[in-house]
Amino acid sequence: MWYQSLRNIRRWWPTVFIVCLLLSSAMGKGFSLPLGASSAITRHSSLYGRAIEIDPGFPYFQNRSPDSIAEELKIHGYRVVYYVLTADSDVQPALIQALHRHGIYVWYATFVNGVYSRKDLPADWPAWQMRTRGDLVGQPVKDGFTRLCLNNPQYRAWKKHQIVKMLTSYPFDGVALMEPYWPEYPGPQSPEYGCFCTACRAAFQRMFPGSPLPDILHPESPNSPAQNPTLWQNWLAFRRASVIACLNDLINSPDGIRAKVPSKPVCVWTLALDVPNATQQLADIYGLDAAAIAAQVRPDAICFETDWPDWSRPDLPPDYVKRYAGLFDAVRQVAPHMPLIMQADIGSEPQDRRSTEWIHAFERACADLGLQGTLLYAYSLGDATYHEPPRVAEVRVRQHQIQLVFTSCVAASSAGDTLHYTFSAGALEKAIVDGNRVTLIPKTPPANGATCTLTLRFIAGDPARLFFHDTPPAVLKEQTLSFVWQEGLEVSLSI
């Protein structure tokens, strides 16, 4: 087994540090970090706390107003949103503005090691692709994600320009650099493992002149991990240093994020995995060393993303984050004031769909560990969207109309049908659905000061908005609202 012990990785630390410096020099100019680049916990503190990821490309967010999206998130207590963009050209400025109107801060969340959509890439992008184990054996990985090499200077220049352009063109409050790592768990046997492209070969040669790349395909090769452990250790150090060099280029170079948009905080993502010697294994498998990133790149915050072997477990307890305490402590040893955020997946696959109770318990566990924030992926995938009936959370009277704000999106087939409502002041002429909001128009508005009741029956969630279609939408059987008719009335209900 080629994994080192935690003690051994400490022994290798001086070599890793020197290698990082060499790689930065070999792949571009050295970086001079500004004083105070690593923020105290109090700086940008409003951007941490209880956060949620949204991808407006998901059906849940389609065909509704930006204001309805923002208001739904606000109802559930989210004051921070990570706006995931798989293509920057899909950005919706109106959504950012709506989130801000409702007091919600917005991170621009962008992937570092590739793209899900190629629509914004320039014509020469194929030269930027990672070359993985699958490519080496003639079986390219086709999973919908295009992996782009962290060592390719053209890709890094393009990515840096894209990030700066997004932060200067739109009113994002900060940038989250998601998944800046090499693929992939569990290691060299993975078809996604890489990268062995021309840029990586050249960078490895600059760092270790005359040294060949390791051979991960043939165990008996003199350059295999087992036969040449020194070469393998050089390779692992190279991968760790490459991640540091890439992040330093994006963030701290003369034309990087800090130089061009110094007011925008940067959150760098890393991974968390429940395995023995997790710090070492994450460094060896992915090239990720959160403590080294904190010490050498000095982002404004670090977000620990739950790795897929953990989040995909159906039986994952909500306090699983306690098993990552060692990862947090490693960062705190080198950057005691670094804000730490924990990301959890709540439904990327049906078996890991997490309930509201699970989410609250997870958030409590993170608070017990002293973390500054929590982040959930993704709002529309959680168990509540599938199994919790929509309920009215707010009632408003405006312009002789009743506006109902639900806890989740409702189907026009039920919520848009006046037969599903009984209004004490008379018949309803129309019901207009906008995502989680319904506007009811009475045929004859009651007089100001009149006491009214409104009963809703069999209001269903919207099945067209579900990502998975493995369950029928939840249905609100009945809810009765009582209020006094008064223009400008706003009544918040307990949810």
C-alpha positions, 0 to 999 in steps of 0.5 A: 500500500503506497499511502504514507502514515500521518507521521511520514507526511510531516517528514515530507513537509519540507520537501513539499514546501520547496516543491511548491515554490519550485512549481510556482517559479517553473510555471509562472512568476512568483507571487507576492501576497498582500499583507492581511490577505488571510482575513480574520473571522470577523471580516466578511462574516455576513458571507458565512453562516447558513448557506444554500447552493442553487443552480438556476439551470435546474427545473425547480427554478425555471419559469418563475420570477427571480423574486419568488426564488429569493423569497422562498429561500428567505422563508427557509432562513437562508441568508447566503446563496452559492450561485452555481454557474455551469456556464457563465453566460447563463448568469441572471443578473435579475436573480442576483438583484432579487436575492440582494433585495431580500437580504441574501448575499451571493457567492459566484460559485465556479468549478476550477478543474473543468466544466459541465457546459462547453458553451463558453469555452474558446475554440482551442479548449480541446488542448486544455483537457486532462488526460486521464487513465481512461484516455491512456487505455483508449477508454475515455471517461464520458460522464458529462464533465469536461476535465481541464488541466490545472497545469495548462497555462492557457486554461489558467489564463482564460479561467482567471480572466473569466472569474475577474470578468464575472466579479466586475460585471455582476454584483456578486459578493464573493467567489467560491473556487469549487473543486480545484483538485486532480481526479479521482478517488480511490486513486490510480485505479480510477478511470478518471485518475489524472492528469498525464497531458502534455502540460503536466509532463512538461511541468513535471520535467521542469520540477524533476529534470530527466525524470519520467512520469510514473507508470500506473498501468503496468505493475511490473514496470520499473516506473510503477508506484510499487517498483519506484517509490521515489518516483511515486513520491515525487509525483504525489508532491508534484500534484499537491504543488500543482494545486497550490500553484494553480490557486496562487495563479488564480488568486494572488498573481499580478492579474489575479482575483485579489489584484483586480477585485480586492474587495471580493473575498475568495472561498477555496473548496477542498474535500473531506473524507472519512477514511484513516489518515484522511489528511494524507489520503486526500493529499495523495489521491486528489493533491489536496492539502487544506493546511497548505492551501491555508498557509500558502494561498491564504484564501478568505475562507475554506469550504470542506466539500463532503466527498462522494463516498461519504455523501452517497451513503443512505445511512449517513448520520447528520453528525458525520462531520465530527469525523472530520475534526482532524481536517479542521484542526490541521487548518487551524494549526497554520491559520487559526482565524481562517473561517471554515465552512462545511458542505453537505449533499442533501439529495444528488441521488435519491438514497441520500435525500436528507430531511429537514430534521437531518439538516438541522442536526447537521447544522448543530453538529457543525456549530458544535465544532466551531465552524463558521458556516454550513452549505447545502447542495442543493436546495431543490434536491432535499427531501422537503421538496419531495415529501413535505406538502407546500404550506402558506408561510405569508399572506399579503393584501395588495391592490385588492388582491391576496398574495399567498407565499408557499414554502415550496413551488405549487402546481398550476393544476391545483394552485391555479384553480379557484375551485381549490379555495374557499373565500369567506368574502365571496367568489374568486375570479382568478388564481395566478401561480408564480413558483411558490407564490399564488395571487388570488383575485376576488370578484368583489374585494371586501371592505377594509377592516373585514375579517376574512377566512381563506381555506385551501384544499388539495394544493400539490407540489409541482411535479414538473420541477422535480429533478427525480420522478421517483415519487408523486408530489406532496399534497397540502390537504387543507389549510385555513387562513384568517386575516383582516382585509387591509391594503398593505397587510402582511402576515407571516405564519409559522412553518 
